[in-house]
Amino acid sequence: MKITVLGTGYVGLSTGVCLAEIGHHVVCIDIDQRKIKNLQEGISPIYEPGLEELLTKNIGAERLDFTTSHLEGLKAAEIIIIAVGTPQGDDGGADLSYIEQAARDIAEHLNHNAIVVIKSTVPVGTNDYIKKILEERLKKDITIKMVSNPEFLRQGSAMHDTIHADRIIIGSDHEEAAKKVGEMYLPLHVPILFTTIRSAEMIKYASNAFLATKISYINEIANLCEAVGADVQDVAKGMGKDKRIGEAFLNPGIGYGGSCFPKDVKALLKTANIYGTNFSMLKETIIINEKQQHLLVKKAINRLGDLKGKKIAMLGLSFKPETDDMREAPSIKIAHLLSQMGTDVVAYDPIATNNAKKVIGNIIRYANSAFEAADGADALFIVTEWDEFKQIDLTRLLQKMKEPIIFDGRNCYGIEKLKSCETLEYYPIGKPAVIIEKQ
Ligand SMILES: NC(=O)c1ccc[n+]([C@@H]2O[C@H](COP(=O)([O-])OP(=O)(O)OC[C@H]3O[C@@H](n4cnc5c(N)ncnc54)[C@H](O)[C@@H]3O)[C@@H](O)[C@H]2O)c1
């Protein structure tokens, strides 16, 4: 099939590359000239494992093309997939300005009938709204059919998740259009659920808000475990064995971040408010998450007192491992809290440092390795659970520090690794501290 994707961000690029990989002819359009220039040369603008390899492979096979021209990019499209951003707006709801513009771009340049698929995460009713924008502007005699096809990939494993998705949701009021989009995905052999447009839009928000709530729930359990002297990892394991609960998303930490959960929970709350439903549970999910992002700083103050003039090493900046995305990363809040207190923060991230510099700026310092960050530090915060930190030589890291104190926001270490250290104070989340004194 001939497919055009609007937006080459995490979702649009992953989708375009994977659709080319399964044999379709894909053109990706983006308004960002630098991104497109790089992509034409096979350089990915984002860090995503396995992406660049498939990108160059499919460009080479002439199944994948990139352009900034909507006219050029839409020329042959049977299916047009909109994957532009829907960030949080000033009122907490989704900012639809990019998707409105994408609709205007399509209407202006489309010269034949096509199916328009909205893959961006959009509030219930948006497909109808975008259809109206399109129909008001499309050239005479040109018709489009709308399909809602929300995306569920996770950054850091976008390629894998797109190719091996748990399910594909296709919402449409046109049976024929839904069938055609289903056929587009057929080579993936993924279960497809056909629904109405509004149910499909709702499935995305209901899923993300549920996952965010599951995180806030286990974080509250973790805080309670600390208070009562239980171990949250054992508790989570015991809970997860119950098939009704499941093992996924029961890792306590310092709160969710990223480009989706924070904004999607707020957008669903906004929808609930508009329709007069008091979804108070979501308000608590947000409050718990904000509180959790303060946790490492709170623990450090409890242990070290005033943090003014102290040096803290911060390991990890991206909102989760295997991505360079800094959107709503807990590290941003932590960096600001510490810098406001006059703490000297030196951070290291394997991939996200350049993006972090743009978001956090020079209120903290940046190191080229975990060891450099730890040099002379009064304490160390683990903020993102990169494998590099899990596998690090802890003894060497601790030797670099002024005091061997770790506040681990991601529970990276098992007891065996901790026991191998000569001297250590280790404060995890939801578990008793581990103190090893020099013999
Ligand atoms: N990032 C994720 O993990 C994820 C997962 C599932 C769903 N989503 C949803 O998918 C959507 C896209 O997210 P993302 O993270 O890929 O966004 P992103 O910000 O990384 O990328 C959006 C891209 O769209 C481009 N763009 C904007 N207007 C355009 C236009 N008129 N024509 C062509 N290109 C245009 C931008 O230049 C940018 O490159 C959002 O609605 C998001 O909520 C994201």
The ligand as a Tripos MOL2 file, in Angstrom:
@<TRIPOS>MOLECULE
LIG
   44    48     1     0     0
SMALL
NO_CHARGES

@<TRIPOS>ATOM
      1 N1          6.0600    9.2670   22.3750 N.am      1 LIG1
      2 C1          5.3820    8.1990   22.7410 C.2       1 LIG1
      3 O1          5.8830    7.3110   23.4110 O.2       1 LIG1
      4 C2          3.9350    8.0490   22.3360 C.ar      1 LIG1
      5 C3          3.3020    6.8160   22.4870 C.ar      1 LIG1
      6 C4          1.9760    6.6920   22.0820 C.ar      1 LIG1
      7 C5          1.3010    7.7810   21.5770 C.ar      1 LIG1
      8 N2          1.9370    8.9960   21.4740 N.ar      1 LIG1
      9 C6          1.2030   10.1250   20.8830 C.3       1 LIG1
     10 O2          1.6180   10.2500   19.5250 O.3       1 LIG1
     11 C7          1.6360   11.6300   19.1430 C.3       1 LIG1
     12 C8          3.0220   12.0160   18.6490 C.3       1 LIG1
     13 O3          3.9290   11.8740   19.7110 O.3       1 LIG1
     14 P1          5.5070   11.9480   19.4870 P.3       1 LIG1
     15 O4          6.1300   11.6940   20.7950 O.co2     1 LIG1
     16 O5          5.8760   11.1010   18.3290 O.co2     1 LIG1
     17 O6          5.6410   13.5110   19.0800 O.3       1 LIG1
     18 P2          6.9410   14.3370   18.6680 P.3       1 LIG1
     19 O7          6.7730   15.6720   19.2580 O.co2     1 LIG1
     20 O8          8.1690   13.5250   18.9510 O.co2     1 LIG1
     21 O9          6.8240   14.4480   17.0680 O.3       1 LIG1
     22 C9          5.8400   15.1760   16.3930 C.3       1 LIG1
     23 C10         6.3960   15.5550   15.0260 C.3       1 LIG1
     24 O10         5.3450   16.1280   14.2350 O.3       1 LIG1
     25 C11         5.9030   17.1560   13.4290 C.3       1 LIG1
     26 N3          4.8220   18.0140   12.9070 N.ar      1 LIG1
     27 C12         4.1280   18.9670   13.5760 C.ar      1 LIG1
     28 N4          3.2130   19.5310   12.7620 N.ar      1 LIG1
     29 C13         3.3180   18.9180   11.5510 C.ar      1 LIG1
     30 C14         2.6460   19.0530   10.3050 C.ar      1 LIG1
     31 N5          1.6600   19.9380   10.1250 N.pl3     1 LIG1
     32 N6          3.0260   18.2570    9.2730 N.ar      1 LIG1
     33 C15         4.0310   17.3680    9.4260 C.ar      1 LIG1
     34 N7          4.7010   17.1940   10.5840 N.ar      1 LIG1
     35 C16         4.3540   17.9510   11.6350 C.ar      1 LIG1
     36 C17         6.8900   17.8270   14.3580 C.3       1 LIG1
     37 O11         7.8330   18.6010   13.6570 O.3       1 LIG1
     38 C18         7.5030   16.6170   15.0790 C.3       1 LIG1
     39 O12         8.6510   16.1370   14.3930 O.3       1 LIG1
     40 C19         1.1800   12.4180   20.3800 C.3       1 LIG1
     41 O13        -0.2040   12.6100   20.2950 O.3       1 LIG1
     42 C20         1.4890   11.4680   21.5160 C.3       1 LIG1
     43 O14         0.6740   11.6830   22.6340 O.3       1 LIG1
     44 C21         3.2410    9.1440   21.8170 C.ar      1 LIG1
@<TRIPOS>BOND
     1     1     2 1
     2     2     3 2
     3     2     4 1
     4     4     5 ar
     5     4    44 ar
     6     5     6 ar
     7     6     7 ar
     8     7     8 ar
     9     8     9 1
    10     8    44 ar
    11     9    10 1
    12     9    42 1
    13    10    11 1
    14    11    12 1
    15    11    40 1
    16    12    13 1
    17    13    14 1
    18    14    15 2
    19    14    16 1
    20    14    17 1
    21    17    18 1
    22    18    19 2
    23    18    20 1
    24    18    21 1
    25    21    22 1
    26    22    23 1
    27    23    24 1
    28    23    38 1
    29    24    25 1
    30    25    26 1
    31    25    36 1
    32    26    27 ar
    33    26    35 ar
    34    27    28 ar
    35    28    29 ar
    36    29    30 ar
    37    29    35 ar
    38    30    31 1
    39    30    32 ar
    40    32    33 ar
    41    33    34 ar
    42    34    35 ar
    43    36    37 1
    44    36    38 1
    45    38    39 1
    46    40    41 1
    47    40    42 1
    48    42    43 1
@<TRIPOS>SUBSTRUCTURE
     1 LIG1         1 GROUP 0 **** ****
